């Protein structure tokens, strides 16, 4: 029996493929089967070897499969498929190639792990609820833009406002064609339905997130309201997935990308494209709300101190956004309460070019 087996699963909705590789790089076997919880457990339990190492590429079913199979292996990793493609791009894409190459990348340690919760519990539901809320919001924006464009297309220069959306009859009274009135009425009804759905979705994620102690602490930060505090908690899921502040900053899409060759800069520095835009947007909204307040709060003070040092509004704002997300992450990780003096107590942070 082999001492260590590196296995990979190419997971699909209908069928999946399991590949196995020995520690010396010999590819041992490949098996395809109908995707089901019973079949997955059956084939993973049949993996030979004293030590079973299993890897799955991130996808819609990866989290479910990982939670299902983790008890039957010594180590289970979900990996970033984008990082894998950058290594073996150009090969013919099929399940046979995918499983063998994934085993090899896993064996030599050339994969990028992705965090996943160890069970399909409340945190996963919380994250899914917030994501759905954001999807509905985006759909409302798209639908409203389309409605405004439709009005103009038919020659009605009506500037839609929140008041008009709340009182659709005032809009319909300005339409002088019965057939168009019916058409616009349906569109406005759909927008009203989406708004109600958004309200219900907010109630759902707030109810789930209110049992998370850190959410209440997040709201003590100036500018961090109910929706923003829940959003940050839902996206981070757990503070222990990050080893340092740099990882949190990168996860929040606030890190810097540098291009160098032979020690020399070849391109201008810019914000990294990877990370979660929702966290970046949340920290921006907190910064903006804190600055608009009349009091001289700690977020505002931090921004002005950074502005004095950098003499650059963008750099100072980004520094403040990084400080916001790392402060919230730190208090959560260390099981602490929010304190204004602690927000200002440490070094104000580095400039955008020095991160």
Secondary structure, 3 states (H helix, E strand, C coil): CCCEEEEEEECCCCEEEEEEEECCCCEEEEEEEECCHHHHHHHHHCCCCCEEEEEEECCCCHHHHHHHHHHHCCEEEEECHHHHHHHHCCCCCCHHHHHHHHHHHHHHCCCCEECCCCCCCHHHHHHHHHHHHHHHHHHHHHHHHHHHHHHHHCCCCCCCCHHHHHCHHHHHCCCCCHHHHHHHHHHHHHHHHHHHHHHHHHHHHHHHHCCCHHHHHHCCCCCCCHHHHHHHHHHHCCHHHCCCHHHHHHHCCCCEECCEECCEECCCCEECCCCCHHHHHHHHHHHHHHHHCCCCCHHHHHHHHHHHHHCCHHHHHHHHHHHHHHHHHHHHHCCCCCCHHHHHHCCCCCCCCCC
